[in-house]
Amino acid sequence: MYEILSERGVTEDRMILEDQAESAKDNFQNTAQIIESDKPVVLISSNYHTDRAVQTAESVGVSRIPRLPSFFLGYGADVMCEIVLELNDLTFKR
């Protein structure tokens, strides 16, 4: 994501790199500790994953989230993967 934003003119001083997370939930937990809680966070995700990503963010207290979807060619396979992950979350609550 850093490279994509840089190529589009976003300067390094406007970005915060979180590179310690091992999961999306870890990423949101780590990010919640370094952002200002009253500022919005832009979530960039694929269309099929956005709702789930927002739910994960909100579960750790990140709540002001404008959504900015990206697009993937393998949409059908991605949707199936998302269904499996959602079922996993419902079955094995962490």
C-alpha positions as CSV (number, residue, x, y, z in Angstrom):
1,M,0.0,0.0,0.0
2,Y,2.9,2.3,0.8
3,E,4.1,2.1,-2.8
4,I,0.7,2.7,-4.3
5,L,0.1,5.8,-2.2
6,S,3.6,7.1,-2.9
7,E,3.1,6.6,-6.6
8,R,-0.1,8.7,-6.3
9,G,1.6,11.6,-4.6
10,V,0.9,10.9,-0.9
11,T,4.0,12.0,1.0
12,E,5.7,9.8,3.6
13,D,4.9,12.3,6.4
14,R,1.1,11.7,5.7
15,M,1.4,7.9,6.2
16,I,1.9,5.7,9.3
17,L,3.3,2.2,8.7
18,E,2.0,-0.5,11.0
19,D,4.2,-3.6,10.3
20,Q,3.9,-5.7,13.4
21,A,0.5,-7.2,13.0
22,E,-0.1,-10.9,12.1
23,S,-3.8,-10.5,11.4
24,A,-6.3,-7.8,10.4
25,K,-7.5,-7.6,14.1
26,D,-3.9,-7.2,15.3
27,N,-3.5,-4.4,12.7
28,F,-6.5,-2.5,13.9
29,Q,-5.5,-3.0,17.5
30,N,-2.0,-1.6,16.8
31,T,-3.4,1.2,14.6
32,A,-5.8,2.2,17.3
33,Q,-2.9,2.8,19.6
34,I,-1.1,5.2,17.2
35,I,-4.0,7.3,15.7
36,E,-5.9,10.1,17.2
37,S,-9.2,8.6,18.2
38,D,-11.3,11.6,17.1
39,K,-9.8,11.5,13.5
40,P,-11.3,9.4,10.7
41,V,-9.4,6.5,9.4
42,V,-9.8,5.6,5.7
43,L,-10.2,1.9,5.2
44,I,-9.1,0.6,1.8
45,S,-10.4,-2.9,1.0
46,S,-12.0,-4.9,-1.6
47,N,-15.8,-4.5,-2.0
48,Y,-16.6,-8.0,-0.6
49,H,-14.3,-7.5,2.5
50,T,-15.2,-4.0,3.5
51,D,-18.1,-4.8,5.9
52,R,-16.1,-7.5,7.7
53,A,-13.0,-5.2,7.9
54,V,-15.2,-2.4,9.4
55,Q,-16.6,-4.8,12.0
56,T,-13.1,-5.9,12.9
57,A,-12.0,-2.3,13.3
58,E,-15.0,-1.3,15.4
59,S,-14.5,-4.4,17.6
60,V,-11.2,-2.8,18.8
61,G,-12.5,0.8,19.1
62,V,-11.7,2.3,15.6
63,S,-15.1,3.7,14.6
64,R,-14.8,6.8,12.3
65,I,-14.2,4.9,9.1
66,P,-15.0,6.2,5.6
67,R,-14.9,3.3,3.2
68,L,-12.8,3.3,0.0
69,P,-13.2,0.0,-1.9
70,S,-10.6,-1.4,-4.3
71,F,-11.4,-3.9,-7.0
72,F,-10.1,-7.4,-7.8
73,L,-10.5,-9.6,-10.9
74,G,-10.9,-12.9,-8.9
75,Y,-14.1,-11.6,-7.3
76,G,-16.0,-15.0,-7.2
77,A,-13.1,-16.8,-5.4
78,D,-12.6,-13.9,-3.1
79,V,-16.3,-13.9,-2.1
80,M,-16.0,-17.7,-1.4
81,C,-12.9,-17.1,0.7
82,E,-14.7,-14.4,2.7
83,I,-17.7,-16.7,3.4
84,V,-15.3,-19.3,4.8
85,L,-13.6,-16.7,7.0
86,E,-16.9,-15.4,8.2
87,L,-18.0,-18.9,9.1
88,N,-14.7,-19.5,10.9
89,D,-15.2,-16.3,12.9
90,L,-18.8,-17.4,13.9
91,T,-17.6,-20.9,14.8
92,F,-14.3,-20.1,16.6
93,K,-14.8,-16.7,18.3
94,R,-11.4,-15.3,19.3
